[in-house]
Amino acid sequence: MTRKPPDDGEQARYLTFPRTEARLRADQLTALGALRRKVAANRTDKTERITDNTLLRLAVDLLLKNAAHITGNTEEEMRRALLGDDGES
């Protein structure tokens, strides 16, 4: 795998994003790590590093794109409204 190191004076891409914290369930962390490994292994161009945070940013983009579908009073109700009756993705 070849990664292009940042040029002198150029900041690593991940350092350009503000740091935040999220609390995820253990099953979410396990599935996220497995998905990251699968996505990373299946790529042909591996110059950009794929991390759990990469996938979390994509998930937030998808959530925001579908914000109009989020209704309900609880996390479970909002999950069902967004993902369907069973709440599974």
N, C-alpha and C positions, 0 to 999 in steps of 0.2 A: 504494500500500500504506500502510495506516495502522497504526502501532504505538502502543500506549498506553505512554507513558514512565512509569517508576516515579514514584509520588508522592514528595513531599519526605520524606526519611527512610526510604523504602522501597528495599530492595536489589533489584537486578536478579535475576531468577529463577536464572540460571545461576550467580550468585555464592553461592547457598545450598547448592550441591553441593560436596563435597570434591574437590579436584583430584587426578587420578591420571594415570598414564602407561601407554600400551599401545603395543606395537610391532606394526604391521600390515604385511602384504605390500603391495607396490606395486599389485598387481591388486585387492586389497581396498580400498585407498584410492581408486583410480580408480572402482571400482564404487560405493563408498559416496558419493562426491561426485556421481556421475550419479544415484543413487537420491534423494539429498537434493534435487537440482535438480528432478527429476521430481515428487516428493512436494510440494515447495513450490509448484511451478507449478500443480498440479492442485487446490489448496485453494481454497475459496470464502471462508473466514475467515482472513485473513492477519495477525491481530493478534498472534499468538505466532510468534516467529522459530523456524524449523526449521533445525537445524545438524547437522553430522556427529555431534556429541556427543549430540544428541537421539536419533538413530537408534541410536547405540551403546548408550544407556541402554535403549532398547526391546529391542535384541538381547540384552543381559544379562538383562533380565526374562524373555525367551523361553527363554534358556539355563537359567536357574534353575528355571523352571516345568517344564522337561523334564530336570532333573538325573538322574532315575532311569534314563534311557535311556543315560547316558554310561558306557560301559565300555571297557576297553582299556588298553594300556600306553604307547601313543604318541599323538601328536596325530592322526596319520592314522587310527589304529584308533578313537579316540574320535569323530573326524569321521564315519567310516563308520557307527558305532553310532548316532549322533545323526541323521545326515542320510540314511542309506541306503547301500546297497552301493557306489554310485559316488562317494559323498562330496560330491555336488553338492547345492546347496540347491534 
